[in-house]
Amino acid sequence: MEPTNEQYLIINALQTLELLDYDWYESDRGLWFIATPSLVLPTAVILPNGEIYPLNWVQEDDNNQ
């Protein structure tokens, strides 16, 4: 699966603002993982529809399946 336009827009904005420490795209699930210097959202995942969730929310969801 290729990244969506929504995901690219978010990544480009974070890069422009120099708020992206690390990013990695997982093509199997279409998820884009990011790390930021933010204390509120240090690690997160960007869903294909552009929604952003803390990484632990996605991990908890995976454990429930």
N, C-alpha and C positions, 0 to 999 in steps of 0.2 A: 504494500500500500504506500502511495506517495503522500508526502505532507500536503495539507490543505492550504488554501489561500489564507484562511483565518490563522492557522498556526504560523505561517510565514510572516504575516503582519505583526503578530505579537513578538516573535523572535527578532525581527528587524527593529521594532521599537525598543526592545530591551537592549539590543546591541548599540543602537544610536545613543541611548541614554547612559551607556556603559554600566548597565545593571545586570549583566549576564556574566557569571563566573564560569559556568560550565553548561553545555547542552549536549544532548544525545537523543537521536531519533530512533525509536524502535519500530521498524517497518512491519513486523508481524501483527502488531496490535494498533498501529497508527498513532502511537503516543509519543509526545516530545517531552523529555525530562529536562528540567532546568535547575540550576542552582544560582541563587542571587545573594547579594550582600545584605538583603533585608532580614531583620530580626523577626518580622511578622510572617514572612513566607520564604524561608531559606532554601527549601527544596520543594519543587512542585512538578506537576505534570500538566501539559496542555493537551486537551482532548481534540479530536478532529473538528469539532464544532466551535472551537475557540475558547471553551470554558477552561478555567484554570483551577486546579485543586491541589491542596497540600499533598505531598507524596504519601504520607501515612494514610490518607483516606483511600487512596487507590490500593495500597498494600492490604489494608483491612478488607476491602471489597474482594480482592483476589483470594483471601483466606476463607471467605464465606462461600465461595463457589465450590 
